[in-house]
Amino acid sequence: MITETNAVTFRQNLGEMINQVQYRHDSIVINKDGKPVAALIDARLFGRIRRMQDRFDTLATRMADAFATIPVEEGMAEIDRIVAEGRKR
């Protein structure tokens, strides 16, 4: 479950909210001035997110290296062509 709270309530109930995340594996989104600014999540979930980010960064680097010799305009034209083809189907 994802709970949203404001920063003041979060600060006042920090211990309870840590327990909520630790034992119930909930996540808490902390809002400031009505906008989300941070999240408290289970450490296992955070580990998974970090591993996924590392994998994404590795993949993005490999893709950038593979297409480094292709001019940007040419690459964008190819992407536009493929998207247009896909939309026709």
DSSP file (Angstrom, degrees, kcal/mol; ACC not computed):
  #  RESIDUE AA STRUCTURE BP1 BP2  ACC     N-H-->O    O-->H-N    N-H-->O    O-->H-N    TCO  KAPPA ALPHA  PHI   PSI    X-CA   Y-CA   Z-CA
    1    1 A M              0   0    0      0, 0.0    26,-2.5     0, 0.0     2,-0.5   0.000 360.0 360.0 360.0 144.6    0.0    0.0    0.0
    2    2 A I  E     -a   27   0A   0     24,-0.2     2,-0.4    26,-0.1    26,-0.2  -0.940 360.0-167.7-110.6 124.7    1.2    3.5   -0.7
    3    3 A T  E     -a   28   0A   0     24,-2.9    26,-3.2    -2,-0.5     2,-0.4  -0.885   7.2-151.3-110.0 141.0    0.4    6.2    1.8
    4    4 A E  E     +a   29   0A   0     -2,-0.4     2,-0.3    24,-0.2    26,-0.2  -0.917  23.5 161.7-110.7 141.1    0.8    9.9    1.2
    5    5 A T  E     -a   30   0A   0     24,-2.5    26,-3.4    -2,-0.4     2,-0.2  -0.961  36.2-107.6-148.0 163.1    1.5   12.3    4.0
    6    6 A N  E  >  -a   31   0A   0     -2,-0.3     4,-2.5    24,-0.2    26,-0.2  -0.546  37.2-106.5 -91.7 165.7    2.8   15.8    4.5
    7    7 A A  H  > S+     0   0    0     24,-1.7     4,-2.5     1,-0.2     5,-0.2   0.852 117.0  52.4 -61.3 -38.3    6.3   16.6    5.8
    8    8 A V  H  > S+     0   0    0      2,-0.2     4,-2.2     1,-0.2    -1,-0.2   0.945 112.3  44.4 -65.6 -47.8    5.1   17.8    9.3
    9    9 A T  H  > S+     0   0    0      1,-0.2     4,-1.6     2,-0.2    -2,-0.2   0.889 112.6  53.5 -63.7 -38.9    3.0   14.7    9.9
   10   10 A F  H  < S+     0   0    0     -4,-2.5     3,-0.3     1,-0.2    -2,-0.2   0.942 109.6  47.2 -60.1 -47.9    5.8   12.5    8.6
   11   11 A R  H >< S+     0   0    0     -4,-2.5     3,-0.9     1,-0.2    -2,-0.2   0.893 112.7  49.5 -60.8 -41.0    8.2   14.1   11.1
   12   12 A Q  H 3< S+     0   0    0     -4,-2.2    -1,-0.2     1,-0.2    -2,-0.2   0.770 122.0  33.1 -70.4 -25.9    5.8   13.7   14.0
   13   13 A N  T 3X S+     0   0    0     -4,-1.6     4,-2.5    -3,-0.3     5,-0.2  -0.013  76.3 129.3-120.8  28.5    5.1   10.1   13.2
   14   14 A L  H <> S+     0   0    0     -3,-0.9     4,-2.6     1,-0.2     5,-0.2   0.899  73.5  49.4 -54.1 -49.4    8.5    8.9   11.9
   15   15 A G  H  > S+     0   0    0      1,-0.2     4,-2.0     2,-0.2    -1,-0.2   0.920 113.1  46.5 -58.7 -46.1    8.8    5.9   14.2
   16   16 A E  H  > S+     0   0    0      1,-0.2     4,-2.1     2,-0.2    -1,-0.2   0.887 113.1  49.9 -63.3 -39.6    5.4    4.6   13.3
   17   17 A M  H  X S+     0   0    0     -4,-2.5     4,-2.0     2,-0.2    -2,-0.2   0.864 107.1  53.6 -71.5 -35.3    5.9    5.2    9.6
   18   18 A I  H  X S+     0   0    0     -4,-2.6     4,-3.1    -5,-0.2    -1,-0.2   0.929 110.3  48.5 -62.1 -43.6    9.3    3.3    9.7
   19   19 A N  H  X>S+     0   0    0     -4,-2.0     4,-3.1     1,-0.2     5,-0.7   0.906 108.0  54.7 -61.0 -41.6    7.5    0.4   11.3
   20   20 A Q  H  X5S+     0   0    0     -4,-2.1     6,-1.4     1,-0.2     4,-1.2   0.899 114.6  40.0 -59.0 -42.1    4.8    0.6    8.6
   21   21 A V  H  X5S+     0   0    0     -4,-2.0     4,-0.8     4,-0.2    -2,-0.2   0.911 119.1  46.2 -73.3 -43.4    7.4    0.3    5.9
   22   22 A Q  H  <5S+     0   0    0     -4,-3.1    -2,-0.2    -5,-0.2    -3,-0.2   0.925 126.1  24.6 -68.0 -46.1    9.5   -2.3    7.7
   23   23 A Y  H  <5S+     0   0    0     -4,-3.1    -3,-0.2    -5,-0.2    -2,-0.2   0.798 132.7  33.5 -95.8 -30.9    6.8   -4.7    8.8
   24   24 A R  H  <<S-     0   0    0     -4,-1.2    -3,-0.2    -5,-0.7    -2,-0.1   0.501  95.7-131.1-102.4  -5.5    4.0   -4.1    6.3
   25   25 A H     <  +     0   0    0     -4,-0.8    -4,-0.2    -6,-0.3    17,-0.1   0.805  54.0 152.2  58.0  31.8    6.2   -3.3    3.3
   26   26 A D        -     0   0    0     -6,-1.4     2,-0.4    15,-0.1    16,-0.3  -0.352  39.1-133.3 -79.6 168.5    4.2   -0.2    2.6
   27   27 A S  E     -a    2   0A   0    -26,-2.5   -24,-2.9    14,-0.1     2,-0.5  -0.945  11.5-152.5-122.5 148.6    5.6    2.9    0.9
   28   28 A I  E     -aB   3  40A   0     12,-2.4    12,-2.9    -2,-0.4     2,-0.5  -0.983   0.9-155.8-126.9 123.9    5.1    6.4    2.1
   29   29 A V  E     -aB   4  39A   0    -26,-3.2   -24,-2.5    -2,-0.5     2,-0.6  -0.864  14.0-148.4 -97.2 127.2    5.2    9.4   -0.2
   30   30 A I  E     -aB   5  38A   0      8,-2.9     7,-3.0    -2,-0.5     8,-1.3  -0.863  12.7-161.1-102.8 121.3    6.1   12.7    1.6
   31   31 A N  E     -aB   6  36A   0    -26,-3.4   -24,-1.7    -2,-0.6     2,-0.4  -0.757   9.0-168.4-101.9 145.9    4.5   15.8    0.2
   32   32 A K  E >  S- B   0  35A   0      3,-2.9     3,-1.6    -2,-0.3   -26,-0.0  -0.993  81.5  -6.4-132.7 126.3    5.6   19.4    0.8
   33   33 A D  T 3  S-     0   0    0     -2,-0.4    -1,-0.1     1,-0.3   -27,-0.0   0.852 132.7 -57.0  54.8  35.9    3.4   22.2   -0.2
   34   34 A G  T 3  S+     0   0    0      1,-0.2    -1,-0.3     0, 0.0    -3,-0.0   0.484 117.9 106.3  79.6   3.4    1.1   19.6   -1.8
   35   35 A K  E <  S-B   32   0A   0     -3,-1.6    -3,-2.9    -5,-0.0     2,-0.2  -0.931  76.7-109.6-118.3 139.9    3.8   18.1   -4.1
   36   36 A P  E     +B   31   0A   0      0, 0.0    -5,-0.3     0, 0.0     3,-0.1  -0.478  43.0 161.4 -67.3 130.2    5.7   14.8   -3.7
   37   37 A V  E     +     0   0A   0     -7,-3.0     2,-0.3     1,-0.4    -6,-0.2   0.564  59.9   2.3-123.2 -18.3    9.3   15.4   -2.7
   38   38 A A  E     -B   30   0A   0     -8,-1.3    -8,-2.9     2,-0.0    -1,-0.4  -0.975  56.2-143.6-161.1 167.8   10.5   12.1   -1.2
   39   39 A A  E     -B   29   0A   0     -2,-0.3     2,-0.6   -10,-0.2   -10,-0.2  -0.999   7.9-146.7-142.8 144.2    9.5    8.5   -0.5
   40   40 A L  E     +B   28   0A   0    -12,-2.9   -12,-2.4    -2,-0.3     2,-0.3  -0.958  34.2 170.3-108.1 117.7   10.2    6.1    2.3
   41   41 A I        -     0   0    0     -2,-0.6   -14,-0.1   -14,-0.2   -15,-0.1  -0.860  40.6 -81.9-129.3 162.1   10.3    2.6    0.9
   42   42 A D     >  -     0   0    0     -2,-0.3     4,-2.3   -16,-0.3     5,-0.2  -0.311  39.0-124.8 -58.6 140.2   11.3   -0.9    2.0
   43   43 A A  H  > S+     0   0    0      1,-0.2     4,-2.2     2,-0.2    -1,-0.1   0.846 110.5  54.5 -61.1 -35.4   15.0   -1.5    1.9
   44   44 A R  H  > S+     0   0    0      2,-0.2     4,-2.1     1,-0.2    -1,-0.2   0.919 108.9  48.0 -65.1 -42.1   14.6   -4.6   -0.3
   45   45 A L  H  > S+     0   0    0      1,-0.2     4,-2.5     2,-0.2    -2,-0.2   0.907 109.8  52.8 -63.6 -41.4   12.5   -2.6   -2.8
   46   46 A F  H  X S+     0   0    0     -4,-2.3     4,-2.4     1,-0.2    -1,-0.2   0.904 107.7  51.9 -60.4 -41.3   15.2    0.1   -2.8
   47   47 A G  H  X S+     0   0    0     -4,-2.2     4,-2.3     2,-0.2    -1,-0.2   0.910 109.7  49.0 -60.4 -43.4   17.8   -2.5   -3.6
   48   48 A R  H  X S+     0   0    0     -4,-2.1     4,-2.5     2,-0.2    -2,-0.2   0.909 110.3  51.0 -63.1 -42.3   15.8   -3.8   -6.5
   49   49 A I  H  X S+     0   0    0     -4,-2.5     4,-2.5     1,-0.2    -2,-0.2   0.913 110.0  49.9 -61.8 -42.6   15.3   -0.3   -7.8
   50   50 A R  H  X S+     0   0    0     -4,-2.4     4,-2.4     2,-0.2    -1,-0.2   0.909 110.9  48.7 -63.7 -42.1   19.1    0.3   -7.6
   51   51 A R  H  X S+     0   0    0     -4,-2.3     4,-2.4     2,-0.2    -1,-0.2   0.915 112.2  49.2 -63.9 -41.9   19.9   -2.9   -9.5
   52   52 A M  H  X S+     0   0    0     -4,-2.5     4,-2.7     2,-0.2    -2,-0.2   0.901 110.6  50.5 -63.5 -40.1   17.3   -2.0  -12.2
   53   53 A Q  H  X S+     0   0    0     -4,-2.5     4,-2.9     2,-0.2    -2,-0.2   0.910 109.6  50.5 -64.2 -41.8   18.8    1.5  -12.5
   54   54 A D  H  X S+     0   0    0     -4,-2.4     4,-2.3     2,-0.2    -2,-0.2   0.921 112.3  47.1 -61.2 -43.5   22.3    0.0  -12.9
   55   55 A R  H  X S+     0   0    0     -4,-2.4     4,-2.6     2,-0.2    -2,-0.2   0.912 112.8  49.3 -64.4 -42.3   21.0   -2.4  -15.6
   56   56 A F  H  X S+     0   0    0     -4,-2.7     4,-3.1     2,-0.2     5,-0.2   0.932 110.7  49.9 -62.2 -45.8   19.2    0.5  -17.3
   57   57 A D  H  X S+     0   0    0     -4,-2.9     4,-2.2     1,-0.2    -1,-0.2   0.902 111.6  49.1 -60.6 -41.3   22.4    2.7  -17.2
   58   58 A T  H  X S+     0   0    0     -4,-2.3     4,-2.3     2,-0.2    -1,-0.2   0.928 113.4  46.4 -62.9 -45.9   24.5   -0.2  -18.7
   59   59 A L  H  X S+     0   0    0     -4,-2.6     4,-2.5     1,-0.2    -2,-0.2   0.919 111.7  50.9 -62.9 -44.5   21.9   -0.7  -21.4
   60   60 A A  H  X S+     0   0    0     -4,-3.1     4,-2.5     1,-0.2    -1,-0.2   0.892 110.8  49.4 -61.8 -39.8   21.7    3.0  -22.2
   61   61 A T  H  X S+     0   0    0     -4,-2.2     4,-2.6    -5,-0.2    -1,-0.2   0.920 110.6  49.9 -64.8 -44.3   25.5    3.2  -22.4
   62   62 A R  H  X S+     0   0    0     -4,-2.3     4,-2.3     1,-0.2    -2,-0.2   0.909 112.6  47.4 -60.8 -42.0   25.7    0.2  -24.8
   63   63 A M  H  X S+     0   0    0     -4,-2.5     4,-1.8     2,-0.2    -2,-0.2   0.922 111.6  49.8 -66.0 -43.3   23.0    1.7  -27.0
   64   64 A A  H  < S+     0   0    0     -4,-2.5     4,-0.3     1,-0.2    -2,-0.2   0.909 112.6  47.8 -61.8 -41.8   24.7    5.1  -27.1
   65   65 A D  H >< S+     0   0    0     -4,-2.6     3,-0.9     1,-0.2     4,-0.3   0.903 110.1  52.4 -64.6 -41.1   28.0    3.5  -28.0
   66   66 A A  H 3< S+     0   0    0     -4,-2.3     3,-0.3     1,-0.2    -1,-0.2   0.822 118.7  35.4 -66.3 -31.1   26.4    1.4  -30.7
   67   67 A F  T >< S+     0   0    0     -4,-1.8     3,-1.4     1,-0.2    -1,-0.2   0.250  83.9 108.9-106.4  12.3   24.8    4.4  -32.3
   68   68 A A  T <  S+     0   0    0     -3,-0.9    -1,-0.2    -4,-0.3    -2,-0.1   0.786  78.1  51.6 -61.9 -28.8   27.6    6.9  -31.7
   69   69 A T  T 3  S+     0   0    0     -4,-0.3    -1,-0.3    -3,-0.3    -2,-0.1   0.554  90.0  92.4 -87.6  -6.6   28.7    7.1  -35.3
   70   70 A I  S <  S-     0   0    0     -3,-1.4     5,-0.0     1,-0.1    -3,-0.0  -0.760  84.0-116.2 -90.5 127.1   25.2    7.8  -36.7
   71   71 A P     >  -     0   0    0      0, 0.0     4,-2.4     0, 0.0     3,-0.2  -0.305  22.4-121.2 -59.9 144.7   24.3   11.5  -37.0
   72   72 A V  H  > S+     0   0    0      1,-0.2     4,-2.9     2,-0.2     5,-0.2   0.896 111.4  52.8 -55.3 -45.7   21.5   12.6  -34.8
   73   73 A E  H  > S+     0   0    0      1,-0.2     4,-2.2     2,-0.2    -1,-0.2   0.902 110.1  48.1 -60.0 -41.3   19.3   13.8  -37.7
   74   74 A E  H  > S+     0   0    0     -3,-0.2     4,-2.0     2,-0.2    -1,-0.2   0.909 112.7  48.2 -65.9 -42.6   19.7   10.4  -39.4
   75   75 A G  H  X S+     0   0    0     -4,-2.4     4,-2.2     2,-0.2    -2,-0.2   0.913 112.1  48.7 -64.2 -43.4   18.8    8.5  -36.2
   76   76 A M  H  X S+     0   0    0     -4,-2.9     4,-2.7     1,-0.2    -1,-0.2   0.886 109.7  52.5 -65.3 -38.5   15.8   10.7  -35.5
   77   77 A A  H  X S+     0   0    0     -4,-2.2     4,-2.3    -5,-0.2    -1,-0.2   0.905 109.5  49.5 -63.1 -40.9   14.5   10.3  -39.1
   78   78 A E  H  X S+     0   0    0     -4,-2.0     4,-2.3     2,-0.2    -2,-0.2   0.905 111.0  49.1 -64.9 -41.7   14.8    6.5  -38.7
   79   79 A I  H  X S+     0   0    0     -4,-2.2     4,-2.5     2,-0.2     5,-0.2   0.931 111.3  49.7 -63.0 -45.2   12.9    6.5  -35.4
   80   80 A D  H  X S+     0   0    0     -4,-2.7     4,-2.4     1,-0.2    -2,-0.2   0.896 110.7  50.7 -59.5 -40.9   10.2    8.7  -37.0
   81   81 A R  H  X S+     0   0    0     -4,-2.3     4,-2.2     2,-0.2    -1,-0.2   0.921 111.6  46.4 -63.6 -45.2   10.0    6.3  -40.0
   82   82 A I  H  X S+     0   0    0     -4,-2.3     4,-2.4     2,-0.2    -2,-0.2   0.898 112.5  50.1 -66.4 -40.7    9.6    3.2  -37.7
   83   83 A V  H  X S+     0   0    0     -4,-2.5     4,-2.1     2,-0.2    -2,-0.2   0.924 110.6  49.8 -62.9 -44.5    7.0    5.0  -35.6
   84   84 A A  H  X S+     0   0    0     -4,-2.4     4,-1.4     1,-0.2    -2,-0.2   0.898 110.6  50.7 -61.1 -41.0    5.0    6.0  -38.6
   85   85 A E  H  X S+     0   0    0     -4,-2.2     4,-1.1     1,-0.2     3,-0.2   0.921 110.0  49.7 -61.2 -45.3    5.2    2.4  -39.9
   86   86 A G  H  < S+     0   0    0     -4,-2.4     3,-0.3     1,-0.2    -1,-0.2   0.855 108.2  53.0 -63.8 -36.2    3.9    1.0  -36.6
   87   87 A R  H  < S+     0   0    0     -4,-2.1    -1,-0.2     1,-0.2    -2,-0.2   0.807 101.8  59.7 -71.2 -29.2    1.0    3.5  -36.5
   88   88 A K  H  <        0   0    0     -4,-1.4    -1,-0.2     1,-0.3    -2,-0.2   0.837 360.0 360.0 -66.3 -32.0   -0.1    2.4  -40.0
   89   89 A R     <        0   0    0     -4,-1.1    -1,-0.3    -3,-0.3    -2,-0.2   0.488 360.0 360.0 -73.8 360.0   -0.6   -1.2  -38.7
